[in-house]
Amino acid sequence: MAEIIPFRRPSLKQKHRGKTLCKHGHHKWQVDKAKQFDVKLGKLVTVYRCARCDTTRVTSH
């Protein structure tokens, strides 16, 4: 016979972990070094990516 695996719903705390801070504008910005040059503008740019929700923010120099 097969093993029966009990499935549990994730609790609300686990389901929304890390999302509530980003909803209120408290992102955890980290520098993304993969893209440092913008071809259209022809400038160096810094791309920031949120570690929790993967939102990006770009600043030019």
Residue, then its C-alpha position, 0 to 999 in steps of 0.5 A: m500500500a502507498e503511504i498517505i501524506p497528510f496535507r496541511r494548509p499553510s498558516l496565515k503567518q507563513k502564507h504572508r511572511g515578508k509581504t506585509l512590510c513591502k505593502h507599506g513601503h518598507h522594502k529590503w533593497q539590495v543592489d543587482k549587479a547583473k545590469q549596470f549599463d542602460v543602453k537606451l540612456g547611455k548611462l551607468v545605472t544602479v538597479y535595486r531589487c527587493a529581497r522579499c518581493d522582487t520589485t525593482r528600482v533604478t537610479s541613474h548616475 
